[in-house]
Amino acid sequence: MSDAHEHEHEHDDHPWSPPSDIEARVRALESLLVEKGLTTHDAIDTLIAAFENDLGPMHGARVVAKAWTDPSYRERLARDGTSAIAELGYRGLQTEHVTALFNTPKDHHMWVCTLCSCYPWTLLGIPPVWFKSPAYRAKVVSHPREVLRDFGVELDSDVTIHVWDTSAEQRYIVIPERPPGTEGLSEVELSELVTRDSMIGTGFPLQRSPRS
Amino acid sequence: MDREPSRQIPSMEGPVGYPRKNGEPVFDAPWQSRAFGMVVNLHTRGLYPWDEFKTRLIGEIAAGAESTASGPSPGYYEHWVRAFMRLLADRQLVSEEELARRVDEFKSGARRQVY
């Protein structure tokens, strides 16, 4: 997985040479933290990979930006989310059955895993801590509007909120509405506006390019 | 509700922003990615709010003469590790003494494998 992992194992075959101060410090930290049960090597590997290789939210953001710019892709995504997402090269255990939920001026979608913390890692990276919190999981079903308010999302009273419960077999991605005033932006620029929360339904895309 | 970590970490800009390319972190050496992974992982496990680390990181960078206003300072991950060590000591998760002992073991070769 990560270079660090392979790097450490290489020491089996190479003559030992003393690590630099900073290397020794980081190794000492990791070995102590694992010993104390505060983390595991695998958890660190997974986390680095989520940021470094798979940087999750970027994958989901590409799907959204393509749905905004390519009407035929949007159609395929609506018909069969799993294959439309696989077209972009995103496959894997956790994106096998993905349904895209399209927001409209009158419909707002959001999803939750009420049972545990099923989450489309390959599309969205590491799940935010609040996603796993009992408070979010319980409240989002009974009081979705209040939960959205906690996130600073206010919806007009005539907007219907749809809450979807994700499972090991069924994952979701919200396709938010394209922000106004973004007609001239490229797909890449558009994808930079797509936030993780907007694909869970607890937020909106950014309004303008972070570069402008 | 906490909004972490993928929102809060990438929002660190200027001298406290970690080195990135196309939004992804860039690591010059494996120890940098391990240090990054440990800090974020312990935070996602609820051991400390992100701000507790960020405040210490800002302090370390401010104390370093080489920091610049425009981007990550050259010794960014050295600061990152120092801030982490301080946080672990303050939170009584890893004391300075036990860390110093363990560092010595790695330096002397008494201990070679992390895994």
Contacts between the chains, C-beta under 8 A, distances in Angstrom:
chain1	res1	chain2	res2	distance
A	2	B	30	7.4
A	2	B	33	6.2
A	3	B	30	5.2
A	3	B	33	7.2
A	4	B	30	3.6
A	4	B	31	7.4
A	4	B	33	5.6
A	4	B	34	5.1
A	5	B	115	7.7
A	7	B	30	4.6
A	8	B	30	7.7
A	8	B	113	7.0
A	8	B	114	5.5
A	8	B	115	5.6
A	9	B	115	7.2
A	11	B	112	5.9
A	11	B	113	6.8
A	16	B	109	5.6
A	16	B	112	6.2
A	18	B	107	5.9
A	18	B	108	7.8
A	18	B	109	6.6
A	19	B	106	5.8
A	19	B	107	6.8
A	21	B	103	7.9
A	21	B	107	7.7
A	22	B	31	6.2
A	22	B	77	7.8
A	22	B	78	6.0
A	22	B	81	6.4
A	23	B	29	7.8
A	23	B	31	4.9
A	23	B	106	7.8
A	24	B	103	4.9
A	24	B	106	4.1
A	24	B	107	4.9
A	25	B	81	5.9
A	25	B	85	7.3
A	25	B	99	7.7
A	25	B	103	5.5
A	26	B	31	4.3
A	26	B	34	5.4
A	26	B	35	5.2
A	26	B	38	8.0
A	26	B	81	6.2
A	27	B	31	7.6
A	27	B	34	8.0
A	27	B	106	5.0
A	27	B	114	4.8
A	28	B	99	5.8
A	28	B	102	3.7
A	28	B	103	4.5
A	28	B	105	7.5
A	28	B	106	5.6
A	29	B	35	7.5
A	29	B	38	6.3
A	29	B	81	7.5
A	29	B	84	6.9
A	29	B	85	7.2
A	29	B	88	7.5
A	29	B	94	7.0
A	29	B	99	6.9
A	30	B	34	5.8
A	30	B	38	6.2
A	30	B	114	5.4
A	31	B	102	6.4
A	31	B	111	7.3
A	31	B	114	5.2
A	32	B	94	5.3
A	32	B	98	6.6
A	32	B	99	6.7
A	32	B	102	5.6
A	33	B	38	6.3
A	33	B	42	7.2
A	33	B	93	7.7
A	33	B	94	7.0
A	36	B	93	7.2
A	36	B	94	7.5
A	38	B	42	6.2
A	38	B	45	7.3
A	38	B	47	6.7
A	38	B	93	6.6
A	39	B	38	6.5
A	39	B	41	5.2
A	39	B	42	6.0
A	39	B	45	7.0
A	41	B	114	7.5
A	41	B	115	5.7
A	43	B	41	5.3
A	44	B	34	6.4
A	44	B	37	3.8
A	44	B	38	5.9
A	44	B	41	5.5
A	45	B	37	7.4
A	47	B	37	4.7
A	47	B	40	5.7
A	47	B	41	4.9
A	47	B	44	7.5
A	48	B	33	4.9
A	48	B	34	7.7
A	48	B	36	6.7
A	48	B	37	4.4
A	51	B	6	8.0
A	51	B	24	6.7
A	51	B	25	5.4
A	51	B	36	7.4
A	51	B	40	7.6
A	52	B	24	6.1
A	52	B	25	6.1
A	52	B	27	7.3
A	52	B	33	6.8
A	55	B	23	6.5
A	55	B	24	4.9
A	56	B	6	7.6
A	57	B	6	6.2
A	58	B	23	6.3
A	58	B	24	7.9
A	125	B	6	5.6
A	126	B	5	7.2
A	126	B	6	6.3
A	126	B	44	6.9
A	128	B	2	7.7
A	128	B	3	6.4
A	128	B	4	6.0
A	128	B	5	7.4
A	128	B	6	6.8
A	128	B	7	7.1
A	129	B	2	5.4
A	129	B	4	5.4
A	129	B	5	7.6
A	129	B	44	5.8
A	129	B	46	6.8
A	130	B	1	4.4
A	130	B	2	5.7
A	130	B	3	6.7
A	130	B	4	7.8
A	133	B	1	6.9
A	135	B	1	7.1
A	136	B	1	6.7
A	150	B	1	5.8
A	151	B	1	7.6
A	192	B	23	8.0
A	195	B	7	7.6
A	196	B	6	5.9
A	196	B	7	6.8
A	197	B	3	7.8
A	197	B	7	7.4
